[in-house]
Amino acid sequence: MSAIKLLHAADLHLDSPFEGLPAGKAAIRRREQRELLDELAKLAATERVDLVLLSGDLLDSTNPYFETGEELVRSLRSIPAAVFIAPGNHDFYSPQSPYARLQMPDNVHIFTENAIRCFALPGLNTRVYGAAFTENRSGPLLRGFRAERREGVVNLLCLHGEVGGKDSPYDPITEEELQQSGMDYAALGHIHKASGLKRAGTTWYSWPGCPEGRGFDETGEKTVNLVELENGQCRLRQVPIAGRRYETLRVDVTGADPLLAIHSALPDDTVCDVYRITLTGETDTAPDLRRLYANLSEIFFELQLRDETRLRHNVWDSAGEDTLRGLFLGRLKARYDAAETEEERFRLEQAARWGLAALDNAEEVVQHDDP
């Protein structure tokens, strides 16, 4: 088998709404997302890859901003290699889709049918197979498929789909289908957490995950894949190209000053990142989230604070008193005593704390918009 080097990326989701961010910062993030396209092009040139395989959901919808379409075309044109795109469930191919409307450069091939098709690259002794979602769902595309094997020819697959989800509406794929596919490497997309290199029979495969997180369900470092194939062997290197990360951090503030405890728990450089910090433990008074935000916000791109601490004293002390506070706590205490689960009791205790904070005109939980 000939040696070949490729760049494999998926799930950029350009023009994501970033609903968890203030409007101004969401716009900044969408602009920065477009810069990922340039980073892909630079990586392809630096690494001198033979091919770029983009396995779907480059766009978050079939109606991207005008400048996103322009940037997509410009960046793809600058890649010094052939590029293959397999549209996914978010950016599915149709006569009205951006992939049909945009004037794509000559080095770009887009799969347009909801069936496996082949594109031959004789100069690379390679054949690239792929298919497109043509609506926001797809049945199993690899079922019953097997490519012809030829001596010295590399078979590659570029496809959006879900491995192991047999009932998935998003092109369910089984390991048996990959094993029987006749592929040397399958470049998959759809799952946002990177798989690392996997193997089914003689078929190597992976999905790179999203190259940049968009919410607190996509935390940590995100990457794209550089893949080298030679003589039946495969090497995969995960390369980060993102400028920002989403991170979550839980900080126990029992017996400590919350601000000091947070600073002690943070890594050195967070200024580019979006953080959600949750305070835990027992305190004598509820942490002042507004003061904490004012002291911490400048060392993050965006910060969310959550309070899950418990008051050290018994929150029910005033239950039963002939006061508004006592009547409020008494009704909640009755439900607390009757609760059947620890989770329900925790929620009722939190409700009591929030109610007491409201009665005292204090802050218990703060939602921050643009500061």
N, C-alpha and C positions, 0 to 999 in steps of 0.2 A: 504494500500500500504506500502511495506517495505521502510525503510529509506535507502537512498543511497547518497553518496557524490562523485562528479565527477569533474575532471579538463577538461575544454573545451577551446581549442585554435585552431587557424586557420591562414592561410595567412602569414606564416613566410617568404616565398619567399627567401629561402636560395640561395645564389650565385647570388643575384641581381647585376646588373652591376654598380650601383651607378654612372651613367654617369655625374651627376652634380658635382662630386668630382674629384680632381686630382688623377692620377692613383695610387699613393702610398697610399693615404688615402682611396681610394675605396677598395684596397686590405685589409687594416686594418678593414674596416667595414664588409667585407665578412667574415673575420676570427671571428670578434665579433658576427656576426649573428649565427655562429655555436655554440657559447657559450650559446645562448638562449636555445638550446636543453638541456644543463646541468641544466640551471635554471628551466626549466619545470620539469626535473627529481627530482631536489631538492624540488621544491614546492609540487610535488605529494607525496614525502616521508614525508615532514614536516607536510602536511595537512592530511596524511593518507587517501588519496582518494581511492575509490573502483574501479574507472574506469578513463581512460583518453580517451577523444574523440577529434580527430584531423580532422577538417572538410575541408581538402583540401588545395592545394597550399602551402604545406610545402616547396616545391622546386619551384624556379622561372622558371625552364625549365625541360625537360626530359633528359637533359645531364649535370648533375652537376659535379663539380670537384670530383676527386677520394677521397680526404680527407673529403669532405662533406658527401659522402656516408658512409665512415667509421665512422664518428662522429655520424651520424644518427643512425646507427645500435648500436653503443656502448651506446649512451644515452638512446635509447629505451629499451635496455636490462637492464639498471640500474633502470628503473621505477618499483617499487614494486606493480604493478597493471596491469590488462589487458589494452591493448591499441588498439583502433580502428582507422583506417585511411580510409577516403573517398576521394580518389584522385579527384583533381579539374581540371580546364581548363589549368592551367600551368603545372601541374605534372600528367597529365592524365595517366591512366593505359593502358599498351600495353605489348605484349611479350618482347619488347625491352626496356621497361621503367626501371628505377632504382628499382622500387618496385618488378619487376620480376627478375632482375639480382642479387640484394643483398640478402644475406642470413639473413633473418629477424629472430629475436629471437622468442621463443615459446610464449611469452606473447603478441605478436603483431598479430592482424588480419587486413588484408587489403581487402576492398571490391574491387572486380575485374570486376564486370559486370555492364552494364548500365541499371540496373533494380534493384528495391528494393529487398534486400535479408535479411534474419534474422539469427542472431547468438545467441544461447541461453546460458545463464550463470546460471545454476540451483543453484549453491552455493550462488548466489546473488539474486535469484528470479527475474532475469532481462533478458530481451531480447533486443538486440541491432540490429536495422535495419539500413541499409545503402546501398549506391550504389556508383559507380565510373563514372567519366567521362572517356570514352575510346577514345576520341579525344578531340580537344580543344574547342568543343562546345557540348551542350547536349540539347535535348528536355526536356519537363516537366516530371520529374520522379515521382512526387507524384499524378499526375492526375489519378483519379479513384482508388487510393490505400486506403485501410483501414485495419489496423492490428486488429487481434483478441484481445479482452480484457479478461484477466483472473484475478480473485480475488487474491490479494496479489502479483501480478507480475507487475514489472515496465517495461514499454515500452519506449525505448529511440531511437532517430533517429540521425544518424551522416551523414550529407549531405552537399555538396557544391551546392549553388544555390542562386538565387536572388528573394527575396520576393517583390512582387508588380510590378515587371517588366514584364508585361504579354507578351511582344514581345521580351524579352531578349533571346539571343542565349545561355545563361548560366543557364539552368535548371530553368525556371521561376516557381515561387511558389506563390500561393495565400493564403490569410488567411483562406479562406473557405477550401482549401485542408488541411491546418494544423489542422483546427478545426475537420475535418472529419477523420484525419489520425489514430486516436486511440492512439496517443503518449501522454506520460506524459511530456516529454521534448524533444524538437528538437534542436540539436546542429548544427547550420548552419555556413557556411563560405562564402566567396567571397567578401562581402562588407567590406572595410577597416576601416570604422568608426564604433565604437562599438554602438550597438543598445540599450544596457540596457535590462532589463527583460521585455518581452512582453507576451501576452496571447491571444490565439484564442480559444474560448470555454474553454474546460478543458485542452488544450495543452499549456504548457509554452514553450517559445522558445526565442532564442537570437542568435546573431552573435557577437563574441568578438572583431572584427576588427583585424588589424595587431598588433602584440605585440611590434613592434618597427617601427618607421617611416623610410622611405627610401628617402623622398624628401619633398619639401615644400608644397605638396598637402596632406601630412600626418603629420601635426604639432601637438605639444602638447604631453601630457602623453598618452601612449598606454598600453593596459592591456590584460590579459587573464582572463577567468571566472572560479571561483569556485562556484559550484552549489550544493545545498542540496535539496533533494526531500523527503517529508514525508507527508503521509496522504493527498495527493492531493495539498499540499502547496509547494511552491518553494522559496528558498532564493538564491540570486546571489550576489557574492562579486567580484568586479573587482580588480585584483592584478597586479601592474606594475612589470615587470621583466627586462626591458630594461636598458641599461647603458647610452644611449644617446637619445637626442630628437632633432627634427627639430623645429625651431621657426622662425616666421617672426615678425618684429617690424618696425613700421612707426614712425619717429621722426621729429617733426616740429622744424626746426632750425631758424625760423624767429626771427631776433634780438638777436640771441644767437651764441656762439661759437659751431660749430657742434660737436667737440670732447666732450666738456662738456655736451652738450645736450644729446648725446648718453649715456655717463656714467650715467647721472641722470636718464635715462629711463630704464636702464638695471637692471635685478634682481641681487642678490648677486653672484650666482654661475653659470657661463656659460661655464666653461672650458671644459666640456664634450660634449657640444652641437654644432649643426650646425645652424648658424644664417644667415638670410637675413635681412639686415637693409636698409630701404628705407628712404632717406631724403626728406622732403617736406617743403613747406613754401616759403617765398621770401627772396632772398639774394642779396647783392650788387655784389658779384662775385661768380662764380661757386665753390662749395666746392671742395677741393683738395682731391679726393678719395684715391689717392696713399698715401698721408701723413696720412690720417685717417686709412687706412689699416695697415700701418706700426706701428701705435700706438695702434691698437686694436687687431690685429690678434692673439696675444699670449693668449688672455683670452677666446678663442674659439677653438673647434676642427677644425672648418672651418668657414670662414666668407665670405659672399658676400655683397657688398655695391652697392646700386643703388641711382641715383640722379634724383629725380623728382621735384627739386626746380625750381622756376621761378626767373629770374633776376628782381630786383626791378625796374631798369630803363627800358625804352622801348627798346626792342631788335631791333625794326625796325628803330631806330634813323638815321642810316646811309643809309637806303634804298634810292636809286636814285642818290647817289653820283657817280661821274665819277671815280670810283675806282673799283678794283676787289671785295672788300667788298660790295660796294654799288650796283654793278650789281648783285651779288649773292643774297643780301637781297631783291633787287627790284623784282626779279623773284619769290622768295618765298612769298613776300608780296602780289603780285597779286593773288596768289593761296590762301593765307590766307584770303584776303578780299572776295574771291568768295566761301569760304568754307561754307557748309550748316549746319555743326554740331560743337558743342563745342569740341568734341573729335578730329575732324579733325583739328580744329584750334590749339588745344594743341599740336598735333603731328607736325604740321608745325612750331610752335614756338620752339619746342624741336629741330627740324631739323636745324633751324636757329642758335640756341645756339651751337649745335655740330659743325656746319660749321664754326662759328666764332672761336670756340675753336681750330679747325684744322688750321685755318688761323693764329691764334696767337701762334700756337705750344703749346697749353695748353691741360690739361686733362679735359674732360667733363664726359666721362663714361669709366670705367676701368674694364676689365675682368681679374680676377686673376687666374693664374695657380699656380702650386707649388711655394710658395715664397722661 
